[in-house]
Amino acid sequence: MDINFNRNEDHNKLLASDLRRRFAKVKLGGGQKRIDRHHLNGKMTARERIDYLLDRTAKSIEIGAFAGEEMYAEHGGCPSGGVVVKIGYIKNKQCIVVANDATVKAGAWFPITGKKNLRAQEISIENKLPIIYLVDSAGVYLPLQDEIFPDKEHFGRIFRNNAVMSSMGITQISAVMGSCVAGGAYLPIMSDEALIVDKTASIFLAGSYLVKAAIGESIDNETLGGATTHCEISGVTDYKAKDDKDALDKIKFIIDKIGDYDKAGFSKTESFPPKEKEDDIFGILPKERNAQYDMIEIIKRLVDNSEFEQYKEGYGKTILTGYARIDGWAVGIVANQRKLVKTQKGEMQFGGVIYNDSADKATRFIANCNQKKIPLVFLQDVTGFMVGSKSEHGGIIKDGAKMVNAVSNSVVPKFTIIIGNSYGAGNYAMCGKAYDPRLIVAWPSAELAVMSGNSAAKVLLQIETASLKKRGEEITPEKEAELFDKIKSRYDKQISPYYAAARIWTDAIINPLDTRTWISMGIEAANHAPIEKKFNMGILQV
C-alpha cells in the first residue's frame, strides 16, 4: 500500500466531491421557491429548457457554471451569471445554447452576464458553431448599468456580434420565452429565425408603464408586444409557439434541416480508453502544490491506449511534448513535467519551471503541430520561467519570448487544462486565457496567480511591515505572524480556481475524469471551422 498515494487520493476526491456539491447549489439558480413559481406560471427553467432541447443520450459540457460565484453579494448574488450556457447536440448536430435564467433577478443582465454571453458568442464565432438563444430577461440590471451598458465589451457588443455572425453564415436561432425588453429585444430579431411563446412571452423596446409615462398611451403588455402582435401584426417574429416545449420542438425541427458544415479536417480515428486506470489520477496528483510528481503518469491516463510518443524526449525535460490521441482525435500535447530532472550535462532542473532548453523545445513542437494541422493541448502545472544569473545570461527572456510568440500565432485550435499551478509568465507561455484557447478549464486542484500564496504573502508582508514601521508601529514576531496569516488567507482566496471561474478566467472547473470529454467535444467544435490563416511566427529574437 502506498500511503502517499492514498493521502493524495483522499484529498483530490474530496475536492471533486466539493465541486459536485457546489455545482448542485449553482443549478438551483435563484432558489427552489423561484423555480416553483416558474412552474406555476407554466414555464420551464433555463436548465429544463436546455435539457429538453439537447439530445438526451449525447454528451454535453457547461460553460461558466460558476460565473458570478460569491460576487454581487450586496445585490443578492448572481448564480451562474444569471445565464446557462451549454455545448451539446440537437438532432446530432453540435450547437451552443444560451438560456437566460429568469429565477435569478428575472434574468436581468449583471456585468458578469454580459461577459458570459460574449464568451458564448466567441466560442460560436471561433468554431462556426450554431448558437441557440433562449431569451427570458428583464434587461440590464439598472443598479450596475454603468458596468454593463456603455463600453466595447459590454451589453451592446452582443448585438454587434449578432450582425457579424450572420455575415459569417453562423446559424443563430432565438426563442423568446419570457420578457425581452429594450435593447435586449434586438438579440432575437437579429437572429436568423425568431420564435415567441404565446401568452408568457413578450418583446418591446418599452413596456406598458414606460409607454404610459413617455407618451401617455395606455396599453397592456400582451397587446403591446405579445406573440399575436409580433407574429400577425408587426411581423417581428417568425413562429408562434403554444408553450415552452412547443417552441423547443420547433427549434429541433429547424436544426434538423441544416446542411453539413465545411470541416477543418483534423485527424480522427476510432476511440480507445486509456489502458492505465483513469481514476489513479486522484492518487498521482499531490496534495501539496509544491510537491513533485511525474506528469507522464497523468498523460497516460488521459490519452487513448495510454500511448504518448514524446518529441525530443531527452532534451528540455521540464516540458513534455509529444503526439497522442484523445477520443480518437490526434493531439499535440505540451505539458509541464513536475518532477526533478537531470540534463545530459548533469544539471538538475526543477519540475514545473520553464528553462531555456524546454522553451526552445516547446516552440519548435508548437510550430510542428501547426505545420501538420494537429490541435494542441496544454497541461499546465507551471511555476514560471527559471530566474537567476545563469538563466538571464543564457537568454531566458528571448527563449521565453519565442515560446510566447509560437503560442500567440498558432492557427490550430488550442485547449488548456490547468491541473495545478498556473503562475506568472508561465500561465502565458502555456496558453493562458489571454492566448485564445478554444476552451480553458481547471481541475479543482488548480491555482491561478502571479505567484504562489507563500511567495506573494512574503512580498506583501515586507511592504506592509515597512509601511507600519514608517508610522512608528512596533512589529513584534507575533504581530508579523498575524499579518502574514491574514495576507496569505486573502491571497489564497484569490488564487482559488473558483475565484477564477467566477470571473470567467476559465470556462469551467471540471472533474479530472471529464477531461477527455472536454477536449474531444472541443476539437469536434473546432473542426467546424477550417483554418484560414497561415502560420507565421513573425520576427524572433535569436
C-alpha positions in Angstrom: 0.0 0.0 0.0 1.3 3.5 -1.0 0.4 5.8 1.9 1.3 8.9 -0.1 -0.9 7.8 -3.0 -3.8 7.1 -0.6 -3.4 10.5 1.0 -3.4 12.3 -2.3 -6.4 10.2 -3.4 -8.4 11.2 -0.4 -7.6 14.9 -0.8 -8.4 15.1 -4.5 -11.6 13.0 -4.2 -12.7 15.4 -1.5 -12.0 18.3 -3.9 -14.1 16.5 -6.6 -16.9 16.0 -4.0 -16.8 19.7 -3.1 -17.1 20.5 -6.8 -20.2 18.3 -7.1 -21.7 20.0 -4.0 -21.1 23.5 -5.3 -22.4 22.7 -8.7 -25.6 21.2 -7.2 -26.2 24.5 -5.4 -25.5 26.6 -8.6 -28.0 24.5 -10.5 -30.8 25.8 -8.3 -30.3 29.3 -9.7 -32.4 31.8 -7.8 -33.6 29.0 -5.4 -36.3 26.4 -5.2 -39.1 28.9 -4.4 -38.5 30.8 -7.6 -38.3 27.6 -9.6 -41.7 26.5 -8.2 -43.1 29.9 -9.1 -41.8 29.5 -12.7 -43.6 26.1 -12.9 -46.8 27.6 -11.6 -46.7 30.2 -14.4 -46.4 27.4 -17.0 -42.7 27.9 -17.7 -39.7 25.7 -17.7 -36.5 26.8 -16.1 -33.4 27.6 -18.1 -31.8 24.3 -17.3 -35.0 22.4 -18.1 -35.3 24.1 -21.4 -31.7 23.2 -22.4 -32.1 19.6 -21.2 -35.3 19.2 -23.3 -33.6 20.8 -26.3 -30.4 18.8 -26.3 -30.3 15.1 -27.4 -30.7 13.2 -24.2 -28.2 10.3 -24.9 -25.4 12.6 -26.1 -22.7 14.3 -24.0 -22.8 18.0 -23.2 -20.5 20.4 -21.4 -21.4 23.6 -19.5 -19.5 26.8 -19.9 -19.2 29.2 -17.0 -21.3 27.3 -14.4 -19.5 29.2 -11.6 -19.7 32.6 -13.2 -20.6 35.2 -10.5 -19.7 32.9 -7.6 -19.5 34.9 -4.4 -19.9 38.1 -6.4 -22.6 40.9 -6.1 -23.4 39.8 -2.5 -24.9 43.3 -1.8 -27.3 42.7 -4.7 -28.3 39.2 -3.6 -25.8 37.4 -5.8 -25.9 36.2 -9.4 -25.6 32.4 -9.6 -24.1 31.2 -12.9 -24.2 34.8 -14.0 -27.9 34.5 -14.5 -27.5 32.6 -17.7 -26.9 28.9 -18.6 -24.5 28.0 -21.5 -24.0 24.5 -22.8 -22.4 22.9 -25.8 -24.3 19.8 -26.8 -26.1 18.1 -29.7 -29.5 18.9 -31.2 -30.6 16.2 -33.7 -27.0 15.0 -33.8 -25.7 18.5 -34.7 -23.3 20.1 -32.3 -24.6 23.5 -31.1 -24.1 26.0 -28.3 -27.2 27.0 -26.3 -27.5 30.2 -24.2 -30.5 30.4 -21.9 -31.4 33.3 -19.5 -32.2 32.1 -16.0 -35.3 34.1 -15.0 -35.1 32.7 -11.5 -32.1 35.0 -11.0 -33.2 38.6 -10.8 -35.8 38.0 -13.5 -32.9 37.2 -15.9 -31.5 40.7 -15.6 -28.0 41.3 -17.0 -25.3 41.8 -14.5 -21.8 42.7 -15.7 -20.8 39.1 -15.5 -23.9 38.1 -17.5 -22.6 40.2 -20.4 -19.1 38.7 -20.1 -20.5 35.2 -20.2 -22.8 35.9 -23.2 -19.9 37.3 -25.1 -17.8 34.3 -24.2 -20.6 32.0 -25.6 -20.6 34.1 -28.8 -16.8 34.0 -29.0 -16.9 30.2 -28.9 -19.6 30.2 -31.6 -17.6 32.6 -33.8 -14.2 30.8 -33.4 -15.7 27.4 -34.1 -18.5 28.5 -36.5 -20.9 26.6 -34.2 -24.7 27.1 -34.5 -26.0 29.1 -31.5 -29.4 29.0 -29.9 -30.7 31.8 -27.6 -33.5 31.1 -25.2 -34.5 34.6 -24.1 -36.2 35.3 -20.8 -34.7 38.5 -19.4 -35.8 41.8 -17.8 -32.8 43.6 -19.4 -29.9 45.4 -17.9 -29.7 45.3 -14.1 -30.1 49.1 -13.5 -28.1 49.5 -10.2 -25.0 48.3 -12.2 -25.8 49.8 -15.6 -22.5 51.7 -15.7 -20.6 48.4 -15.6 -22.7 46.7 -18.3 -24.0 49.3 -20.7 -21.5 51.6 -22.5 -18.1 50.0 -23.1 -16.9 48.0 -26.0 -17.1 44.6 -24.3 -20.5 45.4 -22.6 -24.1 44.7 -23.5 -24.1 46.4 -26.9 -21.3 44.1 -28.2 -23.8 41.2 -28.1 -25.9 42.7 -30.9 -22.8 43.8 -32.9 -21.8 40.1 -32.7 -25.2 39.0 -33.9 -24.7 41.0 -37.1 -21.1 39.8 -37.6 -22.0 36.2 -37.0 -24.9 36.5 -39.5 -22.4 37.8 -42.1 -20.2 34.8 -41.4 -23.0 32.4 -42.1 -23.2 31.1 -38.5 -26.7 29.8 -37.7 -28.5 31.8 -34.9 -31.9 30.9 -33.7 -33.8 32.6 -30.9 -36.9 31.7 -28.9 -38.4 34.4 -26.7 -39.8 32.5 -23.7 -40.4 35.3 -21.3 -39.5 39.0 -21.0 -37.5 40.6 -23.8 -37.1 44.3 -23.2 -35.4 47.4 -24.5 -32.0 46.9 -26.2 -32.3 43.2 -25.5 -35.1 42.9 -28.0 -32.6 43.2 -30.8 -30.9 39.9 -29.9 -33.7 37.6 -31.1 -34.6 39.7 -34.0 -31.0 39.9 -35.3 -31.0 36.1 -35.3 -31.8 34.1 -38.5 -35.2 33.0 -37.1 -37.1 34.0 -34.0 -39.9 32.2 -32.2 -42.1 33.5 -29.4 -44.2 31.7 -26.8 -47.9 32.7 -26.7 -49.1 34.5 -23.5 -45.9 34.0 -21.5 -43.5 35.9 -23.7 -43.3 39.5 -24.9 -40.9 41.7 -26.9 -40.9 45.5 -26.8 -38.5 48.4 -26.6 -40.5 49.9 -23.7 -43.1 48.2 -21.5 -46.6 49.5 -20.8 -45.6 51.6 -17.8 -42.8 53.3 -19.7 -45.1 53.9 -22.7 -47.7 55.5 -20.4 -45.0 57.7 -18.8 -43.4 58.6 -22.1 -46.3 59.3 -24.5 -49.4 58.9 -22.3 -50.7 55.8 -24.2 -52.5 53.2 -22.0 -51.9 49.6 -23.3 -51.3 46.2 -21.8 -48.0 44.3 -22.4 -49.7 41.5 -24.3 -51.3 43.8 -26.9 -48.1 45.9 -27.0 -45.6 43.1 -27.7 -47.1 39.6 -27.3 -47.0 36.7 -29.6 -50.1 37.5 -31.6 -48.9 41.1 -32.1 -45.4 40.1 -33.4 -46.5 37.1 -35.4 -49.6 38.5 -37.1 -49.3 42.3 -37.0 -45.7 43.6 -36.8 -44.0 40.5 -38.4 -41.2 40.9 -35.9 -41.2 37.1 -35.0 -41.4 34.1 -37.4 -43.1 31.4 -35.3 -45.7 31.4 -32.6 -45.4 28.5 -30.0 -48.2 27.5 -27.7 -45.8 26.8 -24.8 -42.1 26.2 -23.9 -42.0 22.6 -25.2 -43.6 23.6 -28.5 -41.0 26.3 -29.0 -38.2 23.9 -28.3 -39.7 21.3 -30.6 -39.8 23.9 -33.4 -36.1 24.7 -32.8 -35.3 21.0 -33.1 -37.3 20.8 -36.4 -35.3 23.8 -37.8 -31.9 22.5 -36.7 -32.6 19.1 -38.2 -32.8 20.7 -41.7 -29.4 22.4 -41.5 -26.9 21.1 -44.1 -23.5 19.7 -43.3 -20.6 22.0 -42.5 -17.2 22.5 -44.0 -14.6 20.8 -41.9 -11.1 21.7 -40.8 -10.0 18.1 -41.3 -8.3 17.2 -38.0 -7.3 13.6 -37.8 -9.9 11.3 -36.2 -9.8 7.5 -35.8 -11.6 5.0 -33.6 -11.6 6.0 -29.9 -10.0 3.8 -27.3 -10.0 4.4 -23.5 -6.6 4.7 -21.7 -5.1 1.4 -20.7 -4.0 2.8 -17.4 -6.7 3.3 -14.8 -8.0 6.8 -15.1 -9.1 7.0 -11.5 -5.4 6.8 -10.5 -5.1 10.5 -11.3 -6.5 11.3 -7.9 -3.6 9.4 -6.2 -0.9 10.6 -8.5 -1.6 14.3 -8.2 0.0 15.6 -5.0 -2.0 17.2 -2.2 0.7 19.9 -1.9 1.1 22.3 -4.8 4.9 22.3 -4.4 5.3 18.5 -4.4 7.0 16.6 -7.3 5.2 14.1 -9.5 5.6 12.5 -12.9 3.3 14.3 -15.5 3.8 11.3 -17.8 1.6 9.3 -15.5 -1.2 11.8 -15.7 -0.9 11.9 -19.5 -1.1 8.1 -19.8 -4.5 8.3 -18.0 -5.8 10.9 -20.4 -4.8 9.6 -23.9 -6.1 6.7 -26.0 -4.4 3.4 -25.2 -2.1 5.4 -22.8 0.1 5.9 -25.9 2.2 9.1 -25.9 5.0 9.5 -28.4 7.5 12.0 -27.0 9.1 14.6 -29.2 12.8 15.4 -28.1 12.3 13.2 -25.1 15.9 13.7 -23.8 16.0 17.4 -24.3 14.4 20.3 -22.4 12.9 17.8 -20.0 10.9 20.2 -17.8 8.4 20.5 -20.6 6.9 17.3 -22.1 6.0 17.5 -25.8 4.5 14.7 -27.9 1.8 13.2 -30.0 -1.2 11.2 -28.8 -5.0 10.7 -29.5 -7.8 11.7 -27.2 -11.2 10.0 -28.0 -9.7 9.3 -31.5 -8.7 12.9 -32.2 -4.9 13.5 -32.9 -3.4 16.0 -30.5 -0.1 17.5 -29.8 0.5 17.8 -26.0 2.6 20.4 -24.3 2.8 19.7 -20.6 4.9 20.8 -17.6 6.9 18.0 -16.1 6.7 18.3 -12.4 9.5 16.0 -11.2 13.1 17.0 -10.7 15.0 16.1 -13.9 18.7 15.8 -14.8 20.1 17.0 -18.1 22.8 15.1 -20.1 25.3 17.6 -18.8 24.5 16.6 -15.2 22.5 19.8 -14.3 19.5 19.4 -12.1 16.3 21.2 -13.2 13.2 21.9 -11.0 9.9 20.4 -12.1 7.3 22.9 -13.2 9.9 25.5 -14.2 10.5 26.5 -17.8 14.2 26.6 -18.7 15.9 27.8 -21.9 16.0 24.4 -23.5 12.4 23.5 -22.6 11.1 26.8 -24.0 13.1 26.1 -27.2 11.7 22.6 -27.5 8.1 23.7 -26.9 8.4 26.5 -29.6 9.6 24.0 -32.2 6.9 21.5 -31.3 4.1 24.1 -31.5 5.4 25.0 -35.0 5.4 21.3 -36.0 1.8 20.9 -34.9 0.8 23.9 -36.9 2.7 22.5 -39.9 0.8 19.2 -39.6 -2.6 20.6 -38.6 -2.7 18.9 -35.2 -4.7 20.6 -32.4 -2.7 21.5 -29.3 -3.4 20.5 -25.7 -1.6 22.4 -22.9 -1.5 20.7 -19.5 -0.5 23.4 -17.0 1.3 22.9 -13.8 3.8 25.7 -14.0 5.6 27.9 -11.5 7.2 30.2 -14.2 10.4 30.7 -16.0 13.8 30.0 -14.4 15.4 33.0 -12.8 19.0 33.9 -11.8 22.2 35.0 -13.5 22.7 31.7 -15.3 19.3 31.8 -17.0 19.5 35.5 -17.7 22.9 35.3 -19.2 21.6 32.3 -21.3 18.8 34.5 -22.7 15.8 33.1 -20.9 13.8 36.2 -21.8 14.3 35.7 -25.6 13.7 31.9 -25.3 10.5 32.5 -23.4 9.5 35.2 -25.9 9.9 32.6 -28.7 7.6 30.3 -26.9 5.0 33.0 -26.3 5.3 34.0 -29.9 4.6 30.5 -31.1 1.6 30.2 -28.8 0.2 33.6 -29.8 0.5 32.9 -33.6 -0.6 29.3 -33.6 -3.5 28.8 -36.0 -4.5 25.3 -34.9 -7.0 25.1 -32.1 -5.6 25.2 -28.6 -7.1 23.7 -25.4 -5.7 24.4 -22.0 -6.2 22.3 -18.8 -4.9 23.9 -15.6 -4.0 20.9 -13.5 -2.1 22.6 -10.7 -0.1 25.8 -10.6 -0.6 28.5 -13.2 1.8 31.2 -12.0 3.1 34.4 -13.7 4.5 34.3 -17.2 4.2 30.5 -17.1 0.5 30.9 -17.5 1.1 33.0 -20.6 3.6 30.6 -22.2 1.4 27.6 -21.5 -1.6 29.2 -23.3 -3.5 31.0 -20.6 -6.8 32.8 -21.3 -5.1 35.8 -22.9 -3.8 33.5 -25.7 -7.1 32.4 -27.1 -7.5 28.7 -26.2 -10.8 27.4 -27.7 -11.6 26.1 -24.2 -9.7 26.6 -20.9 -10.7 24.6 -17.9 -9.3 23.9 -14.4 -9.2 20.9 -12.2 -10.2 21.6 -8.5 -6.5 21.4 -7.6 -5.6 24.4 -9.8 -4.2 27.7 -8.6 -4.0 30.8 -10.8 -2.0 33.8 -9.7 1.1 35.9 -10.4 2.9 33.8 -7.8 2.2 31.2 -5.1 0.4 32.2 -2.0 3.5 31.8 0.2 5.8 33.8 -2.1 3.2 36.6 -2.5 2.4 36.7 1.2 6.1 37.2 2.0 6.5 40.0 -0.5 3.3 41.7 0.6 4.3 41.3 4.3 7.5 43.1 3.7 5.6 46.0 2.1 3.0 46.1 4.9 5.6 45.9 7.8 7.7 48.7 6.2 4.6 50.8 6.0 3.7 50.2 9.6 7.2 50.9 10.8 7.2 54.2 9.0 4.1 55.1 11.0 6.0 54.3 14.2 4.3 51.0 15.0 6.4 48.3 16.6 6.3 44.9 14.7 6.7 42.0 17.1 7.2 38.5 15.8 3.7 37.7 16.9 2.3 40.7 15.0 4.3 39.7 12.0 2.9 36.2 12.1 -0.6 37.5 12.4 -0.1 39.8 9.5 1.4 37.0 7.3 -1.6 34.7 8.0 -4.1 37.5 7.2 -2.4 38.4 3.9 -1.9 34.8 2.9 -5.6 34.0 3.7 -6.7 36.8 1.5 -4.3 35.9 -1.3 -5.2 32.2 -1.2 -8.9 33.1 -1.8 -7.9 34.9 -4.9 -5.8 32.0 -6.3 -8.7 29.5 -5.9 -10.0 28.0 -9.2 -13.5 29.1 -8.1 -12.3 32.8 -7.9 -11.0 32.4 -11.5 -14.2 30.6 -12.7 -16.4 33.3 -11.1 -14.8 35.9 -13.4 -14.7 33.6 -16.4 -10.9 33.5 -16.5 -11.6 29.8 -17.1 -14.6 28.2 -18.8 -15.2 25.6 -16.1 -13.9 23.7 -13.2 -14.1 20.0 -14.1 -13.6 16.6 -12.5 -10.3 15.3 -13.9 -12.2 12.3 -15.2 -14.2 14.6 -17.5 -11.0 16.0 -19.2 -11.2 13.7 -22.3 -14.8 14.7 -22.9 -14.0 18.4 -22.8 -11.0 18.0 -25.2 -12.9 15.7 -27.6 -16.0 18.0 -27.8 -13.8 21.0 -28.1 -11.9 19.5 -31.1 -15.2 18.4 -32.7 -16.4 22.0 -32.4 -13.1 23.4 -33.8 -13.5 21.0 -36.7 -16.5 23.2 -37.9 -14.1 26.0 -38.7 -11.5 25.4 -41.5 -8.1 27.1 -40.8 -8.0 30.2 -43.0 -4.9 31.9 -41.7 -1.3 30.8 -42.5 1.0 30.0 -39.5 3.6 32.8 -39.2 5.6 33.5 -36.1 6.9 36.8 -37.3 10.2 38.2 -36.0 12.1 36.0 -33.5 14.9 37.1 -31.2 17.6 34.5 -31.7 
